[in-house]
């Protein structure tokens, strides 16, 4: 008898409140970073169905998505996550997995859309199959899939080091409204890092000072010191980043800067009135604008 199990996950994006990048590449070709990441409520919805099959020939991973730019094969981090986890548990020939992705997080935007979907996939399969895999093992697999995936397992507020896969949970920052603005241009992370190698300026990391400000509750001091090393390079690719930042600051944003490798700009607001003003103003400057807020988790089963 064929049996199936289903589960739906809301999979949240992230912003980089702080991002320091080393110009010296690691032996694996990546850059060492120090980043303070924060989950936001803008989220994709992933529905999972796992079917226990009788013949190995019927096994496989099937992905459907409502966005034309989402690959439906092994190029998708969701596919990669399912494939690696099943193989790690020697279950690759025992199940057929159907995954439906409803996108709300913009693609190629510096918001970890693909990474958070991969993290959702790991957690959903673990839950549905009741896998006896430790959190440490899960995070190791997550790191093999992508640099942002380990953070997206738990989310909230955290320090990411190494190439991003070494995650230390931090106390949650206070609630902030978040306005996100992205024009139509797509940027590839590898291209931005390549430009940073040639044109970027390396800075000494202040992550320890920022972590101390969070741990002691000095959030105003924390917010005053935030920056993104990749932003100067991002401006060369998309000059609207500067205009969006300036507009958000003028209308009351506590912080406005590019997230990740861009080109999305986020604006933190302490009150909804300011956030709505910024949201309305940025709609005339960017093709995609979202009003959301910070949150303390990354993945939520529904």
Steps between C-alpha positions, in 0.01 A plus 500: 500500500636841398508752784568871490563778748458875450634816663507872419773740614520879499863572415626847598760717332788682669685829494865564582506765769879494484732344245880503509683323218864393484672560167720193546329199348492171687642179355146407390460823304261666747558813707504506878222720633369634827130574474213571735190358336137561580186310397213696347135412459505504120472128430447238233259211549617147429269200496652154531353160420708190566376177345637163606551299182531129432746512209823706494422603142206704634716702739610855429463868582240708317496878539227741390526878533287802418797710384661465157852565633493206742684194363312175544803270489823437690598867459236586760630497859172337602575204275858490625383500864255216448752297299786538749284428806340189351839367391652572840229285657512234223138568405543619142323197347212478747304823448359734241498861616277767347580861595289800402658844542296821524744790477465831679871568559657663191752291307870601490436774754739440792211370715598129512187384319660183368687431823196531722305269269781244528491528880122448492554188291746350748270564794186379321654171387648445845157556654299294251735200510580535870871489421728436796756760399661738745493879470876493446465257210217704353707819511794321336274393214357852483851642465573261213195632315573871531663761721174661623311174554625433858377843615163434337451182705430703816505865393433784741808710569838330457868548423620315189872433449723292275338516157172547687447143619628552858199641683483627859155589628465846656230661716219629280514867410182701569210489254542727196288563197700427186452653157672317215562658160645332191500618144473255212871428471624156606846462648699181535682460830816369333516807273472744791772319695720495190465877465569540872830315453609759245328820615382456857663635814576254779415624849581367843206309639306653790279195553619443857402853596161461331433169674581665833252779426228244431579291807496806727188650343668813359302482178529866400879472507474175308288652224733798459794277406343279232641475149539260208843463336338400169283809474762718325537231233122464481472872423713447191244249376188690605511872575140502627630341823631839612178681409287244685721526810491880503122508460449250781728698735321827420165344588607365838674165453719403794731310263504471121755288314545227242457142618739221404630524144201716412339667328221513760509788748336464841376779725441435870224705662400516864139599423247400238421857392856561382513158337184572298637837386822338384311216334285741300795719401717210386228358276584775251873416512507119496312229314449285809425644844390304806388598849587232753665468842769318694422159647662260743488181292563400139279195442141450615294186442137579410 
